[in-house]
Amino acid sequence: MVAKKKATKKATKKTTKKKTTKSKSKKPAFGGYAINFAGRKETVEQVFGRKPIPPSQMTKKIWAFVKAKNLSNK
């Protein structure tokens, strides 16, 4: 009988832990930014240059381009 009491205590602890998990809410992409590249005539080479660059530099150049051409909604 002692073993049964211990098992029920463990079972109740497990069920209470499962109930405390929170569901994640969905966030809008890019903090709500919407970027529209439609109708642009610039090539990738014009935006990034001819030399190979790392992804971090690509991101910086894309955002500089978006801000310079006023392509975002904010």
CHARMM-style PDB file with segment names, atoms N, HN, CA, C and O in Angstrom:
ATOM      1  N   MET     1       0.806  -1.201   0.000  1.00  0.00      PROA
ATOM      2  CA  MET     1       0.000   0.000   0.000  1.00  0.00      PROA
ATOM      3  C   MET     1       0.848   1.264   0.000  1.00  0.00      PROA
ATOM      4  O   MET     1       0.438   2.281  -0.560  1.00  0.00      PROA
ATOM      5  N   VAL     2       1.969   1.219   0.591  1.00  0.00      PROA
ATOM      6  HN  VAL     2       2.302   0.394   1.046  1.00  0.00      PROA
ATOM      7  CA  VAL     2       2.836   2.389   0.635  1.00  0.00      PROA
ATOM      8  C   VAL     2       3.290   2.778  -0.765  1.00  0.00      PROA
ATOM      9  O   VAL     2       3.363   3.966  -1.081  1.00  0.00      PROA
ATOM     10  N   ALA     3       3.590   1.815  -1.593  1.00  0.00      PROA
ATOM     11  HN  ALA     3       3.530   0.850  -1.337  1.00  0.00      PROA
ATOM     12  CA  ALA     3       4.023   2.081  -2.959  1.00  0.00      PROA
ATOM     13  C   ALA     3       2.921   2.755  -3.767  1.00  0.00      PROA
ATOM     14  O   ALA     3       3.218   3.609  -4.602  1.00  0.00      PROA
ATOM     15  N   LYS     4       1.669   2.402  -3.547  1.00  0.00      PROA
ATOM     16  HN  LYS     4       1.427   1.708  -2.868  1.00  0.00      PROA
ATOM     17  CA  LYS     4       0.560   3.015  -4.271  1.00  0.00      PROA
ATOM     18  C   LYS     4       0.411   4.488  -3.917  1.00  0.00      PROA
ATOM     19  O   LYS     4       0.125   5.299  -4.798  1.00  0.00      PROA
ATOM     20  N   LYS     5       0.596   4.851  -2.663  1.00  0.00      PROA
ATOM     21  HN  LYS     5       0.828   4.192  -1.948  1.00  0.00      PROA
ATOM     22  CA  LYS     5       0.486   6.251  -2.256  1.00  0.00      PROA
ATOM     23  C   LYS     5       1.572   7.095  -2.906  1.00  0.00      PROA
ATOM     24  O   LYS     5       1.309   8.219  -3.334  1.00  0.00      PROA
ATOM     25  N   LYS     6       2.782   6.568  -2.984  1.00  0.00      PROA
ATOM     26  HN  LYS     6       2.996   5.655  -2.636  1.00  0.00      PROA
ATOM     27  CA  LYS     6       3.875   7.309  -3.616  1.00  0.00      PROA
ATOM     28  C   LYS     6       3.609   7.507  -5.104  1.00  0.00      PROA
ATOM     29  O   LYS     6       3.905   8.565  -5.659  1.00  0.00      PROA
ATOM     30  N   ALA     7       3.062   6.510  -5.730  1.00  0.00      PROA
ATOM     31  HN  ALA     7       2.820   5.651  -5.279  1.00  0.00      PROA
ATOM     32  CA  ALA     7       2.774   6.593  -7.162  1.00  0.00      PROA
ATOM     33  C   ALA     7       1.714   7.652  -7.437  1.00  0.00      PROA
ATOM     34  O   ALA     7       1.814   8.367  -8.434  1.00  0.00      PROA
ATOM     35  N   THR     8       0.712   7.772  -6.589  1.00  0.00      PROA
ATOM     36  HN  THR     8       0.631   7.191  -5.779  1.00  0.00      PROA
ATOM     37  CA  THR     8      -0.341   8.759  -6.815  1.00  0.00      PROA
ATOM     38  C   THR     8       0.179  10.176  -6.596  1.00  0.00      PROA
ATOM     39  O   THR     8      -0.251  11.100  -7.287  1.00  0.00      PROA
ATOM     40  N   LYS     9       1.087  10.362  -5.658  1.00  0.00      PROA
ATOM     41  HN  LYS     9       1.437   9.612  -5.096  1.00  0.00      PROA
ATOM     42  CA  LYS     9       1.674  11.683  -5.438  1.00  0.00      PROA
ATOM     43  C   LYS     9       2.487  12.102  -6.653  1.00  0.00      PROA
ATOM     44  O   LYS     9       2.414  13.259  -7.068  1.00  0.00      PROA
ATOM     45  N   LYS    10       3.261  11.190  -7.232  1.00  0.00      PROA
ATOM     46  HN  LYS    10       3.321  10.250  -6.895  1.00  0.00      PROA
ATOM     47  CA  LYS    10       4.046  11.506  -8.414  1.00  0.00      PROA
ATOM     48  C   LYS    10       3.139  11.817  -9.598  1.00  0.00      PROA
ATOM     49  O   LYS    10       3.440  12.708 -10.393  1.00  0.00      PROA
ATOM     50  N   ALA    11       2.057  11.106  -9.718  1.00  0.00      PROA
ATOM     51  HN  ALA    11       1.812  10.382  -9.072  1.00  0.00      PROA
ATOM     52  CA  ALA    11       1.127  11.322 -10.825  1.00  0.00      PROA
ATOM     53  C   ALA    11       0.487  12.704 -10.717  1.00  0.00      PROA
ATOM     54  O   ALA    11       0.294  13.370 -11.734  1.00  0.00      PROA
ATOM     55  N   THR    12       0.158  13.141  -9.518  1.00  0.00      PROA
ATOM     56  HN  THR    12       0.315  12.600  -8.692  1.00  0.00      PROA
ATOM     57  CA  THR    12      -0.457  14.463  -9.361  1.00  0.00      PROA
ATOM     58  C   THR    12       0.546  15.570  -9.641  1.00  0.00      PROA
ATOM     59  O   THR    12       0.164  16.615 -10.168  1.00  0.00      PROA
ATOM     60  N   LYS    13       1.795  15.380  -9.311  1.00  0.00      PROA
ATOM     61  HN  LYS    13       2.106  14.531  -8.882  1.00  0.00      PROA
ATOM     62  CA  LYS    13       2.818  16.387  -9.604  1.00  0.00      PROA
ATOM     63  C   LYS    13       3.015  16.527 -11.112  1.00  0.00      PROA
ATOM     64  O   LYS    13       3.187  17.641 -11.608  1.00  0.00      PROA
ATOM     65  N   LYS    14       2.993  15.430 -11.839  1.00  0.00      PROA
ATOM     66  HN  LYS    14       2.854  14.526 -11.436  1.00  0.00      PROA
ATOM     67  CA  LYS    14       3.181  15.467 -13.283  1.00  0.00      PROA
ATOM     68  C   LYS    14       2.025  16.191 -13.965  1.00  0.00      PROA
ATOM     69  O   LYS    14       2.246  16.957 -14.903  1.00  0.00      PROA
ATOM     70  N   THR    15       0.823  15.964 -13.518  1.00  0.00      PROA
ATOM     71  HN  THR    15       0.644  15.342 -12.756  1.00  0.00      PROA
ATOM     72  CA  THR    15      -0.334  16.602 -14.152  1.00  0.00      PROA
ATOM     73  C   THR    15      -0.360  18.099 -13.879  1.00  0.00      PROA
ATOM     74  O   THR    15      -0.808  18.865 -14.732  1.00  0.00      PROA
ATOM     75  N   THR    16       0.104  18.536 -12.720  1.00  0.00      PROA
ATOM     76  HN  THR    16       0.468  17.914 -12.026  1.00  0.00      PROA
ATOM     77  CA  THR    16       0.101  19.965 -12.429  1.00  0.00      PROA
ATOM     78  C   THR    16       1.152  20.694 -13.256  1.00  0.00      PROA
ATOM     79  O   THR    16       0.950  21.855 -13.613  1.00  0.00      PROA
ATOM     80  N   LYS    17       2.255  20.049 -13.564  1.00  0.00      PROA
ATOM     81  HN  LYS    17       2.419  19.106 -13.274  1.00  0.00      PROA
ATOM     82  CA  LYS    17       3.284  20.680 -14.386  1.00  0.00      PROA
ATOM     83  C   LYS    17       2.795  20.885 -15.813  1.00  0.00      PROA
ATOM     84  O   LYS    17       3.124  21.892 -16.441  1.00  0.00      PROA
ATOM     85  N   LYS    18       2.021  19.950 -16.326  1.00  0.00      PROA
ATOM     86  HN  LYS    18       1.755  19.132 -15.816  1.00  0.00      PROA
ATOM     87  CA  LYS    18       1.526  20.054 -17.689  1.00  0.00      PROA
ATOM     88  C   LYS    18       0.510  21.181 -17.829  1.00  0.00      PROA
ATOM     89  O   LYS    18       0.414  21.788 -18.896  1.00  0.00      PROA
ATOM     90  N   LYS    19      -0.232  21.468 -16.801  1.00  0.00      PROA
ATOM     91  HN  LYS    19      -0.153  20.975 -15.934  1.00  0.00      PROA
ATOM     92  CA  LYS    19      -1.257  22.502 -16.846  1.00  0.00      PROA
ATOM     93  C   LYS    19      -0.660  23.904 -16.848  1.00  0.00      PROA
ATOM     94  O   LYS    19      -1.321  24.838 -17.301  1.00  0.00      PROA
ATOM     95  N   THR    20       0.554  24.085 -16.363  1.00  0.00      PROA
ATOM     96  HN  THR    20       1.091  23.327 -15.995  1.00  0.00      PROA
ATOM     97  CA  THR    20       1.140  25.412 -16.236  1.00  0.00      PROA
ATOM     98  C   THR    20       1.819  25.908 -17.512  1.00  0.00      PROA
ATOM     99  O   THR    20       2.267  27.054 -17.544  1.00  0.00      PROA
ATOM    100  N   THR    21       1.910  25.101 -18.551  1.00  0.00      PROA
ATOM    101  HN  THR    21       1.546  24.171 -18.525  1.00  0.00      PROA
ATOM    102  CA  THR    21       2.541  25.550 -19.786  1.00  0.00      PROA
ATOM    103  C   THR    21       1.651  26.569 -20.481  1.00  0.00      PROA
ATOM    104  O   THR    21       0.430  26.415 -20.524  1.00  0.00      PROA
ATOM    105  N   LYS    22       2.274  27.614 -21.025  1.00  0.00      PROA
ATOM    106  HN  LYS    22       3.265  27.740 -20.989  1.00  0.00      PROA
ATOM    107  CA  LYS    22       1.538  28.679 -21.693  1.00  0.00      PROA
ATOM    108  C   LYS    22       1.618  28.500 -23.193  1.00  0.00      PROA
ATOM    109  O   LYS    22       2.625  28.025 -23.717  1.00  0.00      PROA
ATOM    110  N   SER    23       0.575  28.873 -23.872  1.00  0.00      PROA
ATOM    111  HN  SER    23      -0.243  29.259 -23.447  1.00  0.00      PROA
ATOM    112  CA  SER    23       0.590  28.809 -25.331  1.00  0.00      PROA
ATOM    113  C   SER    23       1.232  30.086 -25.876  1.00  0.00      PROA
ATOM    114  O   SER    23       1.056  31.169 -25.318  1.00  0.00      PROA
ATOM    115  N   LYS    24       1.977  29.944 -26.975  1.00  0.00      PROA
ATOM    116  HN  LYS    24       2.120  29.065 -27.429  1.00  0.00      PROA
ATOM    117  CA  LYS    24       2.658  31.083 -27.572  1.00  0.00      PROA
ATOM    118  C   LYS    24       1.711  31.811 -28.511  1.00  0.00      PROA
ATOM    119  O   LYS    24       0.975  31.184 -29.273  1.00  0.00      PROA
ATOM    120  N   SER    25       1.734  33.131 -28.453  1.00  0.00      PROA
ATOM    121  HN  SER    25       2.332  33.640 -27.834  1.00  0.00      PROA
ATOM    122  CA  SER    25       0.906  33.905 -29.372  1.00  0.00      PROA
ATOM    123  C   SER    25       1.714  34.218 -30.627  1.00  0.00      PROA
ATOM    124  O   SER    25       2.939  34.322 -30.576  1.00  0.00      PROA
ATOM    125  N   LYS    26       1.021  34.367 -31.747  1.00  0.00      PROA
ATOM    126  HN  LYS    26       0.026  34.283 -31.788  1.00  0.00      PROA
ATOM    127  CA  LYS    26       1.700  34.632 -33.006  1.00  0.00      PROA
ATOM    128  C   LYS    26       2.039  36.117 -33.108  1.00  0.00      PROA
ATOM    129  O   LYS    26       1.210  36.973 -32.800  1.00  0.00      PROA
ATOM    130  N   LYS    27       3.255  36.412 -33.541  1.00  0.00      PROA
ATOM    131  HN  LYS    27       3.929  35.717 -33.791  1.00  0.00      PROA
ATOM    132  CA  LYS    27       3.709  37.784 -33.706  1.00  0.00      PROA
ATOM    133  C   LYS    27       3.749  38.114 -35.188  1.00  0.00      PROA
ATOM    134  O   LYS    27       4.001  37.229 -36.007  1.00  0.00      PROA
ATOM    135  N   PRO    28       3.509  39.359 -35.548  1.00  0.00      PROA
ATOM    136  CA  PRO    28       3.631  39.730 -36.961  1.00  0.00      PROA
ATOM    137  C   PRO    28       5.092  39.702 -37.401  1.00  0.00      PROA
ATOM    138  O   PRO    28       5.987  39.988 -36.606  1.00  0.00      PROA
ATOM    139  N   ALA    29       5.332  39.362 -38.650  1.00  0.00      PROA
ATOM    140  HN  ALA    29       4.605  39.130 -39.296  1.00  0.00      PROA
ATOM    141  CA  ALA    29       6.696  39.273 -39.167  1.00  0.00      PROA
ATOM    142  C   ALA    29       7.349  40.643 -39.205  1.00  0.00      PROA
ATOM    143  O   ALA    29       6.686  41.643 -39.483  1.00  0.00      PROA
ATOM    144  N   PHE    30       8.639  40.693 -38.927  1.00  0.00      PROA
ATOM    145  HN  PHE    30       9.177  39.881 -38.702  1.00  0.00      PROA
ATOM    146  CA  PHE    30       9.450  41.900 -38.980  1.00  0.00      PROA
ATOM    147  C   PHE    30       8.909  43.020 -38.103  1.00  0.00      PROA
ATOM    148  O   PHE    30       9.092  44.194 -38.427  1.00  0.00      PROA
ATOM    149  N   GLY    31       8.262  42.693 -37.024  1.00  0.00      PROA
ATOM    150  HN  GLY    31       8.114  41.740 -36.761  1.00  0.00      PROA
ATOM    151  CA  GLY    31       7.747  43.721 -36.138  1.00  0.00      PROA
ATOM    152  C   GLY    31       6.652  44.551 -36.787  1.00  0.00      PROA
ATOM    153  O   GLY    31       6.400  45.677 -36.358  1.00  0.00      PROA
ATOM    154  N   GLY    32       6.002  44.024 -37.804  1.00  0.00      PROA
ATOM    155  HN  GLY    32       6.207  43.109 -38.152  1.00  0.00      PROA
ATOM    156  CA  GLY    32       4.919  44.735 -38.450  1.00  0.00      PROA
ATOM    157  C   GLY    32       5.316  45.421 -39.742  1.00  0.00      PROA
ATOM    158  O   GLY    32       4.474  46.047 -40.385  1.00  0.00      PROA
ATOM    159  N   TYR    33       6.568  45.321 -40.137  1.00  0.00      PROA
ATOM    160  HN  TYR    33       7.252  44.812 -39.615  1.00  0.00      PROA
ATOM    161  CA  TYR    33       7.005  45.940 -41.382  1.00  0.00      PROA
ATOM    162  C   TYR    33       6.487  45.166 -42.583  1.00  0.00      PROA
ATOM    163  O   TYR    33       6.455  43.935 -42.580  1.00  0.00      PROA
ATOM    164  N   ALA    34       6.087  45.895 -43.598  1.00  0.00      PROA
ATOM    165  HN  ALA    34       6.112  46.894 -43.600  1.00  0.00      PROA
ATOM    166  CA  ALA    34       5.728  45.295 -44.875  1.00  0.00      PROA
ATOM    167  C   ALA    34       6.582  45.986 -45.931  1.00  0.00      PROA
ATOM    168  O   ALA    34       6.535  47.209 -46.066  1.00  0.00      PROA
ATOM    169  N   ILE    35       7.352  45.218 -46.671  1.00  0.00      PROA
ATOM    170  HN  ILE    35       7.390  44.225 -46.562  1.00  0.00      PROA
ATOM    171  CA  ILE    35       8.265  45.767 -47.668  1.00  0.00      PROA
ATOM    172  C   ILE    35       7.768  45.359 -49.045  1.00  0.00      PROA
ATOM    173  O   ILE    35       7.427  44.198 -49.271  1.00  0.00      PROA
ATOM    174  N   ASN    36       7.727  46.315 -49.963  1.00  0.00      PROA
ATOM    175  HN  ASN    36       8.003  47.258 -49.780  1.00  0.00      PROA
ATOM    176  CA  ASN    36       7.240  46.044 -51.310  1.00  0.00      PROA
ATOM    177  C   ASN    36       8.352  46.354 -52.314  1.00  0.00      PROA
ATOM    178  O   ASN    36       8.748  47.508 -52.473  1.00  0.00      PROA
ATOM    179  N   PHE    37       8.854  45.314 -52.990  1.00  0.00      PROA
ATOM    180  HN  PHE    37       8.533  44.376 -52.861  1.00  0.00      PROA
ATOM    181  CA  PHE    37       9.899  45.480 -53.998  1.00  0.00      PROA
ATOM    182  C   PHE    37       9.315  45.479 -55.414  1.00  0.00      PROA
ATOM    183  O   PHE    37      10.071  45.463 -56.385  1.00  0.00      PROA
ATOM    184  N   ALA    38       8.014  45.495 -55.548  1.00  0.00      PROA
ATOM    185  HN  ALA    38       7.399  45.508 -54.759  1.00  0.00      PROA
ATOM    186  CA  ALA    38       7.372  45.429 -56.865  1.00  0.00      PROA
ATOM    187  C   ALA    38       7.743  46.652 -57.699  1.00  0.00      PROA
ATOM    188  O   ALA    38       7.721  47.783 -57.213  1.00  0.00      PROA
ATOM    189  N   GLY    39       8.082  46.408 -58.953  1.00  0.00      PROA
ATOM    190  HN  GLY    39       8.100  45.490 -59.348  1.00  0.00      PROA
ATOM    191  CA  GLY    39       8.387  47.494 -59.873  1.00  0.00      PROA
ATOM    192  C   GLY    39       9.805  48.025 -59.781  1.00  0.00      PROA
ATOM    193  O   GLY    39      10.134  48.988 -60.474  1.00  0.00      PROA
ATOM    194  N   ARG    40      10.648  47.442 -58.962  1.00  0.00      PROA
ATOM    195  HN  ARG    40      10.381  46.660 -58.400  1.00  0.00      PROA
ATOM    196  CA  ARG    40      12.034  47.901 -58.822  1.00  0.00      PROA
ATOM    197  C   ARG    40      12.856  47.393 -59.988  1.00  0.00      PROA
ATOM    198  O   ARG    40      12.672  46.255 -60.420  1.00  0.00      PROA
ATOM    199  N   LYS    41      13.757  48.208 -60.507  1.00  0.00      PROA
ATOM    200  HN  LYS    41      13.907  49.133 -60.156  1.00  0.00      PROA
ATOM    201  CA  LYS    41      14.581  47.836 -61.656  1.00  0.00      PROA
ATOM    202  C   LYS    41      16.019  47.497 -61.248  1.00  0.00      PROA
ATOM    203  O   LYS    41      16.800  47.035 -62.080  1.00  0.00      PROA
ATOM    204  N   GLU    42      16.379  47.721 -59.976  1.00  0.00      PROA
ATOM    205  HN  GLU    42      15.745  48.096 -59.300  1.00  0.00      PROA
ATOM    206  CA  GLU    42      17.733  47.452 -59.510  1.00  0.00      PROA
ATOM    207  C   GLU    42      18.006  45.950 -59.500  1.00  0.00      PROA
ATOM    208  O   GLU    42      17.132  45.142 -59.188  1.00  0.00      PROA
ATOM    209  N   THR    43      19.242  45.602 -59.849  1.00  0.00      PROA
ATOM    210  HN  THR    43      19.952  46.259 -60.102  1.00  0.00      PROA
ATOM    211  CA  THR    43      19.650  44.202 -59.793  1.00  0.00      PROA
ATOM    212  C   THR    43      20.290  43.924 -58.434  1.00  0.00      PROA
ATOM    213  O   THR    43      20.604  44.841 -57.676  1.00  0.00      PROA
ATOM    214  N   VAL    44      20.473  42.653 -58.154  1.00  0.00      PROA
ATOM    215  HN  VAL    44      20.218  41.908 -58.771  1.00  0.00      PROA
ATOM    216  CA  VAL    44      21.124  42.254 -56.909  1.00  0.00      PROA
ATOM    217  C   VAL    44      22.553  42.796 -56.878  1.00  0.00      PROA
ATOM    218  O   VAL    44      23.052  43.201 -55.828  1.00  0.00      PROA
ATOM    219  N   GLU    45      23.189  42.797 -58.020  1.00  0.00      PROA
ATOM    220  HN  GLU    45      22.783  42.468 -58.873  1.00  0.00      PROA
ATOM    221  CA  GLU    45      24.558  43.299 -58.119  1.00  0.00      PROA
ATOM    222  C   GLU    45      24.617  44.795 -57.797  1.00  0.00      PROA
ATOM    223  O   GLU    45      25.592  45.255 -57.203  1.00  0.00      PROA
ATOM    224  N   GLN    46      23.615  45.541 -58.171  1.00  0.00      PROA
ATOM    225  HN  GLN    46      22.823  45.167 -58.653  1.00  0.00      PROA
ATOM    226  CA  GLN    46      23.580  46.965 -57.872  1.00  0.00      PROA
ATOM    227  C   GLN    46      23.355  47.221 -56.381  1.00  0.00      PROA
ATOM    228  O   GLN    46      23.870  48.194 -55.831  1.00  0.00      PROA
ATOM    229  N   VAL    47      22.601  46.365 -55.743  1.00  0.00      PROA
ATOM    230  HN  VAL    47      22.183  45.574 -56.190  1.00  0.00      PROA
ATOM    231  CA  VAL    47      22.321  46.546 -54.321  1.00  0.00      PROA
ATOM    232  C   VAL    47      23.483  46.062 -53.459  1.00  0.00      PROA
ATOM    233  O   VAL    47      23.883  46.754 -52.522  1.00  0.00      PROA
ATOM    234  N   PHE    48      24.038  44.867 -53.766  1.00  0.00      PROA
ATOM    235  HN  PHE    48      23.713  44.305 -54.526  1.00  0.00      PROA
ATOM    236  CA  PHE    48      25.073  44.268 -52.924  1.00  0.00      PROA
ATOM    237  C   PHE    48      26.495  44.524 -53.395  1.00  0.00      PROA
ATOM    238  O   PHE    48      27.420  44.447 -52.588  1.00  0.00      PROA
ATOM    239  N   GLY    49      26.700  44.823 -54.654  1.00  0.00      PROA
ATOM    240  HN  GLY    49      25.948  44.886 -55.310  1.00  0.00      PROA
ATOM    241  CA  GLY    49      28.047  44.968 -55.193  1.00  0.00      PROA
ATOM    242  C   GLY    49      28.516  43.670 -55.826  1.00  0.00      PROA
ATOM    243  O   GLY    49      27.821  42.655 -55.786  1.00  0.00      PROA
ATOM    244  N   ARG    50      29.699  43.718 -56.406  1.00  0.00      PROA
ATOM    245  HN  ARG    50      30.264  44.543 -56.438  1.00  0.00      PROA
ATOM    246  CA  ARG    50      30.219  42.545 -57.126  1.00  0.00      PROA
ATOM    247  C   ARG    50      30.986  41.565 -56.241  1.00  0.00      PROA
ATOM    248  O   ARG    50      31.079  40.387 -56.585  1.00  0.00      PROA
ATOM    249  N   LYS    51      31.528  42.008 -55.133  1.00  0.00      PROA
ATOM    250  HN  LYS    51      31.452  42.965 -54.854  1.00  0.00      PROA
ATOM    251  CA  LYS    51      32.339  41.144 -54.270  1.00  0.00      PROA
ATOM    252  C   LYS    51      31.448  40.288 -53.364  1.00  0.00      PROA
ATOM    253  O   LYS    51      30.353  40.708 -52.991  1.00  0.00      PROA
ATOM    254  N   PRO    52      31.919  39.089 -53.014  1.00  0.00      PROA
ATOM    255  CA  PRO    52      31.164  38.254 -52.060  1.00  0.00      PROA
ATOM    256  C   PRO    52      31.140  38.916 -50.675  1.00  0.00      PROA
ATOM    257  O   PRO    52      32.151  39.436 -50.204  1.00  0.00      PROA
ATOM    258  N   ILE    53      29.977  38.887 -50.042  1.00  0.00      PROA
ATOM    259  HN  ILE    53      29.155  38.465 -50.425  1.00  0.00      PROA
ATOM    260  CA  ILE    53      29.834  39.458 -48.698  1.00  0.00      PROA
ATOM    261  C   ILE    53      29.096  38.463 -47.808  1.00  0.00      PROA
ATOM    262  O   ILE    53      28.344  37.623 -48.302  1.00  0.00      PROA
ATOM    263  N   PRO    54      29.312  38.559 -46.490  1.00  0.00      PROA
ATOM    264  CA  PRO    54      28.618  37.646 -45.565  1.00  0.00      PROA
ATOM    265  C   PRO    54      27.142  38.039 -45.426  1.00  0.00      PROA
ATOM    266  O   PRO    54      26.761  39.162 -45.755  1.00  0.00      PROA
ATOM    267  N   PRO    55      26.320  37.111 -44.940  1.00  0.00      PROA
ATOM    268  CA  PRO    55      24.886  37.386 -44.776  1.00  0.00      PROA
ATOM    269  C   PRO    55      24.585  38.600 -43.896  1.00  0.00      PROA
ATOM    270  O   PRO    55      23.610  39.309 -44.143  1.00  0.00      PROA
ATOM    271  N   SER    56      25.396  38.846 -42.887  1.00  0.00      PROA
ATOM    272  HN  SER    56      26.188  38.270 -42.686  1.00  0.00      PROA
ATOM    273  CA  SER    56      25.145  39.995 -42.016  1.00  0.00      PROA
ATOM    274  C   SER    56      25.267  41.309 -42.792  1.00  0.00      PROA
ATOM    275  O   SER    56      24.502  42.244 -42.555  1.00  0.00      PROA
ATOM    276  N   GLN    57      26.221  41.379 -43.712  1.00  0.00      PROA
ATOM    277  HN  GLN    57      26.842  40.620 -43.905  1.00  0.00      PROA
ATOM    278  CA  GLN    57      26.373  42.580 -44.540  1.00  0.00      PROA
ATOM    279  C   GLN    57      25.227  42.700 -45.544  1.00  0.00      PROA
ATOM    280  O   GLN    57      24.799  43.806 -45.875  1.00  0.00      PROA
ATOM    281  N   MET    58      24.729  41.552 -46.029  1.00  0.00      PROA
ATOM    282  HN  MET    58      25.076  40.654 -45.761  1.00  0.00      PROA
ATOM    283  CA  MET    58      23.581  41.578 -46.938  1.00  0.00      PROA
ATOM    284  C   MET    58      22.370  42.197 -46.257  1.00  0.00      PROA
ATOM    285  O   MET    58      21.671  43.027 -46.839  1.00  0.00      PROA
ATOM    286  N   THR    59      22.133  41.787 -45.034  1.00  0.00      PROA
ATOM    287  HN  THR    59      22.701  41.113 -44.562  1.00  0.00      PROA
ATOM    288  CA  THR    59      21.000  42.322 -44.282  1.00  0.00      PROA
ATOM    289  C   THR    59      21.124  43.822 -44.110  1.00  0.00      PROA
ATOM    290  O   THR    59      20.149  44.551 -44.295  1.00  0.00      PROA
ATOM    291  N   LYS    60      22.310  44.291 -43.759  1.00  0.00      PROA
ATOM    292  HN  LYS    60      23.102  43.699 -43.609  1.00  0.00      PROA
ATOM    293  CA  LYS    60      22.531  45.723 -43.581  1.00  0.00      PROA
ATOM    294  C   LYS    60      22.294  46.483 -44.879  1.00  0.00      PROA
ATOM    295  O   LYS    60      21.691  47.556 -44.874  1.00  0.00      PROA
ATOM    296  N   LYS    61      22.765  45.929 -45.984  1.00  0.00      PROA
ATOM    297  HN  LYS    61      23.255  45.057 -45.988  1.00  0.00      PROA
ATOM    298  CA  LYS    61      22.604  46.595 -47.275  1.00  0.00      PROA
ATOM    299  C   LYS    61      21.152  46.589 -47.739  1.00  0.00      PROA
ATOM    300  O   LYS    61      20.687  47.562 -48.331  1.00  0.00      PROA
ATOM    301  N   ILE    62      20.435  45.503 -47.476  1.00  0.00      PROA
ATOM    302  HN  ILE    62      20.813  44.712 -46.994  1.00  0.00      PROA
ATOM    303  CA  ILE    62      19.022  45.462 -47.841  1.00  0.00      PROA
ATOM    304  C   ILE    62      18.243  46.527 -47.079  1.00  0.00      PROA
ATOM    305  O   ILE    62      17.445  47.252 -47.672  1.00  0.00      PROA
ATOM    306  N   TRP    63      18.467  46.629 -45.767  1.00  0.00      PROA
ATOM    307  HN  TRP    63      19.116  46.040 -45.285  1.00  0.00      PROA
ATOM    308  CA  TRP    63      17.734  47.617 -44.985  1.00  0.00      PROA
ATOM    309  C   TRP    63      18.141  49.037 -45.357  1.00  0.00      PROA
ATOM    310  O   TRP    63      17.299  49.935 -45.332  1.00  0.00      PROA
ATOM    311  N   ALA    64      19.397  49.265 -45.698  1.00  0.00      PROA
ATOM    312  HN  ALA    64      20.081  48.535 -45.718  1.00  0.00      PROA
ATOM    313  CA  ALA    64      19.823  50.585 -46.162  1.00  0.00      PROA
ATOM    314  C   ALA    64      19.105  50.930 -47.463  1.00  0.00      PROA
ATOM    315  O   ALA    64      18.674  52.068 -47.652  1.00  0.00      PROA
ATOM    316  N   PHE    65      18.976  49.954 -48.358  1.00  0.00      PROA
ATOM    317  HN  PHE    65      19.326  49.030 -48.204  1.00  0.00      PROA
ATOM    318  CA  PHE    65      18.274  50.147 -49.627  1.00  0.00      PROA
ATOM    319  C   PHE    65      16.794  50.437 -49.393  1.00  0.00      PROA
ATOM    320  O   PHE    65      16.234  51.348 -50.003  1.00  0.00      PROA
ATOM    321  N   VAL    66      16.162  49.668 -48.512  1.00  0.00      PROA
ATOM    322  HN  VAL    66      16.617  48.929 -48.016  1.00  0.00      PROA
ATOM    323  CA  VAL    66      14.742  49.858 -48.209  1.00  0.00      PROA
ATOM    324  C   VAL    66      14.497  51.252 -47.627  1.00  0.00      PROA
ATOM    325  O   VAL    66      13.544  51.929 -48.013  1.00  0.00      PROA
ATOM    326  N   LYS    67      15.345  51.673 -46.712  1.00  0.00      PROA
ATOM    327  HN  LYS    67      16.119  51.123 -46.398  1.00  0.00      PROA
ATOM    328  CA  LYS    67      15.174  52.994 -46.107  1.00  0.00      PROA
ATOM    329  C   LYS    67      15.458  54.119 -47.101  1.00  0.00      PROA
ATOM    330  O   LYS    67      14.765  55.136 -47.100  1.00  0.00      PROA
ATOM    331  N   ALA    68      16.469  53.940 -47.946  1.00  0.00      PROA
ATOM    332  HN  ALA    68      17.032  53.113 -47.946  1.00  0.00      PROA
ATOM    333  CA  ALA    68      16.811  54.975 -48.929  1.00  0.00      PROA
ATOM    334  C   ALA    68      15.725  55.153 -49.972  1.00  0.00      PROA
ATOM    335  O   ALA    68      15.465  56.275 -50.406  1.00  0.00      PROA
ATOM    336  N   LYS    69      15.089  54.071 -50.381  1.00  0.00      PROA
ATOM    337  HN  LYS    69      15.300  53.159 -50.029  1.00  0.00      PROA
ATOM    338  CA  LYS    69      14.044  54.105 -51.417  1.00  0.00      PROA
ATOM    339  C   LYS    69      12.641  54.212 -50.832  1.00  0.00      PROA
ATOM    340  O   LYS    69      11.660  54.243 -51.575  1.00  0.00      PROA
ATOM    341  N   ASN    70      12.538  54.268 -49.506  1.00  0.00      PROA
ATOM    342  HN  ASN    70      13.335  54.242 -48.902  1.00  0.00      PROA
ATOM    343  CA  ASN    70      11.260  54.414 -48.813  1.00  0.00      PROA
ATOM    344  C   ASN    70      10.272  53.309 -49.216  1.00  0.00      PROA
ATOM    345  O   ASN    70       9.151  53.592 -49.638  1.00  0.00      PROA
ATOM    346  N   LEU    71      10.704  52.052 -49.080  1.00  0.00      PROA
ATOM    347  HN  LEU    71      11.615  51.822 -48.738  1.00  0.00      PROA
ATOM    348  CA  LEU    71       9.911  50.903 -49.507  1.00  0.00      PROA
ATOM    349  C   LEU    71       9.095  50.253 -48.394  1.00  0.00      PROA
ATOM    350  O   LEU    71       8.294  49.360 -48.674  1.00  0.00      PROA
ATOM    351  N   SER    72       9.271  50.668 -47.150  1.00  0.00      PROA
ATOM    352  HN  SER    72       9.922  51.393 -46.923  1.00  0.00      PROA
ATOM    353  CA  SER    72       8.544  50.025 -46.051  1.00  0.00      PROA
ATOM    354  C   SER    72       7.314  50.861 -45.686  1.00  0.00      PROA
ATOM    355  O   SER    72       7.178  52.019 -46.081  1.00  0.00      PROA
ATOM    356  N   ASN    73       6.436  50.232 -44.922  1.00  0.00      PROA
ATOM    357  HN  ASN    73       6.548  49.291 -44.600  1.00  0.00      PROA
ATOM    358  CA  ASN    73       5.200  50.906 -44.530  1.00  0.00      PROA
ATOM    359  C   ASN    73       5.353  51.763 -43.277  1.00  0.00      PROA
ATOM    360  O   ASN    73       4.435  52.506 -42.930  1.00  0.00      PROA
ATOM    361  N   LYS    74       6.468  51.679 -42.605  1.00  0.00      PROA
ATOM    362  HN  LYS    74       7.214  51.075 -42.887  1.00  0.00      PROA
ATOM    363  CA  LYS    74       6.652  52.471 -41.376  1.00  0.00      PROA
ATOM    364  C   LYS    74       7.584  53.625 -41.595  1.00  0.00      PROA
ATOM    365  OT1 LYS    74       7.848  54.391 -40.668  1.00  0.00      PROA
TER     366      LYS     74
END
